[in-house]
């Protein structure tokens, strides 16, 4: 198994339970808004701490409540593509991409800036600022920043939700290439079953 997750989270007055295991590929977390999909990604990334359980990725423990293990985000080797993209508005595309690269130790980097821009088709955008990009272009840059952080796996939080149909298709193709050519495992959140049926190797349905 690549992902082995069994956690309980407390968010306000709600309790979120997530138990799943899956092999490499794309694992989809499916469910309506409010069931805790993003909170699960945040726990995987180390941004919030579960109240119980464990998170294991590729045989390595990231969190274990019993032994009080809780690796910090920078030690988890994951790339996070947020729903609201979160590019730095005061930095151009090149600087946003290089920020991702600077997060990774030199000996762990497996993709160069030039490779990322060619793979994603964004080399012509390097001097642009985020405010001048289309939604699809900005999402490609956000994915590039995540790839350049040398992740062992990606977390994607509804990366298509703000895109029109034409740009959605373009980003779906990019995600399929990451799965099929880079062989990078992805934990992918969506409330769109059709989207997950196309992309995911396994779908985890979260209870309401």
C-alpha positions as CSV (number, residue, x, y, z in Angstrom):
1,X,0.0,0.0,0.0
2,X,1.1,3.6,-0.6
3,X,-1.4,5.5,1.5
4,X,-2.5,3.9,4.8
5,X,-4.7,6.3,6.7
6,X,-6.8,5.8,9.8
7,X,-7.4,9.1,11.6
8,X,-10.0,11.1,13.6
9,X,-10.0,14.9,13.3
10,X,-11.9,17.5,15.4
11,X,-13.0,20.6,13.5
12,X,-15.0,22.9,15.6
13,X,-17.9,20.8,17.0
14,X,-17.5,18.2,14.3
15,X,-15.6,14.9,14.3
16,X,-14.2,13.6,11.0
17,X,-13.2,10.0,10.6
18,X,-11.1,8.8,7.6
19,X,-10.0,5.2,7.1
20,X,-8.6,4.1,3.8
21,X,-5.6,2.4,2.1
22,X,-4.6,2.5,-1.5
23,X,-1.8,1.8,-3.9
24,X,0.0,4.3,-6.1
25,X,-1.9,6.2,-8.7
26,X,-4.7,8.6,-8.0
27,X,-6.9,8.1,-4.9
28,X,-10.0,10.2,-5.0
29,X,-11.7,11.5,-1.9
30,X,-15.3,12.0,-2.8
31,X,-18.2,13.6,-1.0
32,X,-20.3,16.8,-0.7
33,X,-19.0,20.0,0.7
34,X,-18.5,20.0,4.4
35,X,-17.7,16.3,5.0
36,X,-14.0,17.1,5.8
37,X,-12.2,16.3,2.5
38,X,-9.9,19.4,2.8
39,X,-9.3,18.7,6.5
40,X,-8.0,15.2,5.6
41,X,-5.6,16.7,3.0
42,X,-4.4,19.3,5.6
43,X,-3.8,16.4,8.1
44,X,-1.8,14.5,5.4
45,X,0.3,17.7,4.9
46,X,0.9,18.2,8.6
47,X,-1.1,21.5,8.7
48,X,-3.5,20.1,11.3
49,X,-3.0,17.4,13.9
50,X,-5.5,14.4,14.2
51,X,-6.8,13.5,17.6
52,X,-6.1,9.8,17.0
53,X,-4.9,7.3,14.5
54,X,-2.0,7.1,12.0
55,X,-0.9,8.3,8.6
56,X,1.6,6.1,6.7
57,X,2.8,6.9,3.2
58,X,4.9,4.4,1.3
59,X,5.7,2.5,4.5
60,X,6.9,5.7,6.3
61,X,4.9,7.0,9.3
62,X,4.1,10.7,9.1
63,X,1.8,10.7,12.1
64,X,1.1,8.2,14.9
65,X,-0.9,9.2,17.9
66,X,0.2,6.2,20.0
67,X,3.9,7.1,19.7
68,X,3.3,10.8,19.5
69,X,5.0,11.0,16.1
70,X,4.0,14.1,14.1
71,X,6.4,15.0,11.3
72,X,6.4,18.8,10.4
73,X,5.1,19.7,7.0
74,X,8.6,20.3,5.6
75,X,9.6,16.7,6.5
76,X,6.6,15.0,4.7
77,X,7.8,15.4,1.1
78,X,4.4,16.2,-0.2
79,X,3.3,18.8,-2.8
80,X,0.0,20.6,-2.1
81,X,-2.1,22.1,-4.9
82,X,-4.7,24.2,-3.1
83,X,-8.2,24.9,-4.4
84,X,-7.6,28.7,-4.3
85,X,-4.2,28.3,-6.0
86,X,-2.3,30.6,-3.6
87,X,0.4,32.0,-5.9
88,X,2.4,34.9,-4.6
89,X,0.9,37.9,-6.3
90,X,4.0,40.0,-5.9
91,X,6.2,37.4,-7.6
92,X,6.3,36.5,-11.3
93,X,5.8,32.9,-12.5
94,X,9.5,32.1,-12.4
95,X,9.8,33.2,-8.8
96,X,6.7,31.3,-7.8
97,X,8.1,28.1,-9.4
98,X,11.5,28.6,-7.8
99,X,9.9,29.1,-4.4
100,X,8.8,25.5,-4.7
101,X,12.2,24.3,-5.7
102,X,13.9,26.1,-2.7
103,X,11.7,24.1,-0.4
104,X,13.5,20.8,-1.5
105,X,17.0,19.8,-0.4
106,X,19.3,19.8,-3.4
107,X,19.9,16.0,-3.2
108,X,16.2,15.2,-3.3
109,X,15.3,17.4,-6.4
110,X,14.2,15.3,-9.3
111,X,12.8,17.9,-11.7
112,X,14.5,21.1,-13.0
113,X,12.7,24.4,-13.7
114,X,13.1,23.9,-17.5
115,X,11.6,20.4,-17.3
116,X,8.6,21.5,-15.3
117,X,7.9,24.4,-17.6
118,X,8.1,22.2,-20.7
119,X,6.0,19.4,-19.1
120,X,3.3,21.9,-18.1
121,X,3.5,24.2,-21.2
122,X,4.2,27.3,-19.2
123,X,7.7,28.4,-20.4
124,X,6.2,31.4,-22.1
125,X,4.7,32.6,-18.9
126,X,7.8,32.9,-16.7
127,X,7.9,36.7,-16.6
128,X,4.2,37.2,-16.0
129,X,2.5,38.1,-12.7
130,X,-0.3,35.9,-11.4
131,X,-2.9,38.6,-11.9
132,X,-2.3,38.4,-15.7
133,X,-2.9,34.6,-15.9
134,X,-6.0,32.8,-16.8
135,X,-7.4,30.3,-14.3
136,X,-5.9,27.4,-16.2
137,X,-2.5,29.0,-16.6
138,X,-2.5,29.8,-12.8
139,X,-3.4,26.3,-12.0
140,X,-0.5,24.9,-14.1
141,X,1.9,27.2,-12.3
142,X,0.6,26.0,-9.0
143,X,1.1,22.4,-10.1
144,X,4.6,23.3,-11.3
145,X,5.5,24.8,-7.9
146,X,4.3,21.6,-6.2
147,X,6.3,19.4,-8.6
148,X,9.5,21.4,-8.1
149,X,9.3,20.9,-4.3
150,X,10.4,17.3,-5.0
151,X,7.4,15.5,-3.6
152,X,6.9,11.8,-3.0
153,X,3.2,12.4,-3.5
154,X,0.8,15.2,-4.4
155,X,-2.3,16.5,-2.5
156,X,-4.8,18.1,-4.8
157,X,-7.9,20.0,-3.4
158,X,-10.5,20.4,-6.1
159,X,-8.1,21.8,-8.7
160,X,-10.7,22.1,-11.4
161,X,-13.5,23.7,-9.4
162,X,-12.9,27.3,-10.6
163,X,-12.2,26.5,-14.3
164,X,-14.4,26.7,-17.3
165,X,-15.0,23.4,-19.3
166,X,-12.1,24.1,-21.8
167,X,-9.6,24.8,-19.1
168,X,-10.8,21.9,-17.0
169,X,-10.0,19.5,-19.9
170,X,-6.5,20.9,-20.2
171,X,-5.7,20.5,-16.5
172,X,-7.3,17.0,-16.4
173,X,-4.9,16.0,-19.2
174,X,-2.0,17.4,-17.1
175,X,-3.1,15.4,-14.1
176,X,-3.3,12.3,-16.2
177,X,0.2,12.9,-17.4
178,X,1.5,13.3,-13.9
179,X,-0.1,9.9,-13.0
180,X,1.0,8.1,-16.1
181,X,4.4,9.6,-17.0
182,X,5.8,10.8,-13.7
183,X,4.1,7.9,-11.7
184,X,3.5,10.3,-8.8
185,X,0.8,9.1,-6.3
186,X,-1.9,11.7,-5.8
187,X,-4.6,12.1,-3.1
188,X,-7.3,14.0,-5.0
189,X,-10.3,15.7,-3.5
190,X,-13.5,16.3,-5.6
191,X,-17.3,16.4,-5.2
192,X,-17.6,15.6,-8.9
193,X,-18.1,11.9,-9.5
194,X,-17.7,12.1,-13.2
195,X,-14.3,13.8,-12.8
196,X,-13.1,11.1,-10.3
197,X,-14.4,8.3,-12.5
198,X,-12.1,9.5,-15.2
199,X,-9.0,10.3,-13.1
200,X,-9.0,8.1,-10.1
201,X,-7.7,4.5,-9.7
202,X,-9.6,4.2,-6.4
203,X,-12.4,6.3,-4.9
204,X,-12.9,6.7,-1.2
205,X,-16.5,7.9,-0.5
206,X,-16.7,9.9,2.7
207,X,-19.9,9.7,4.8
208,X,-22.0,12.8,5.3
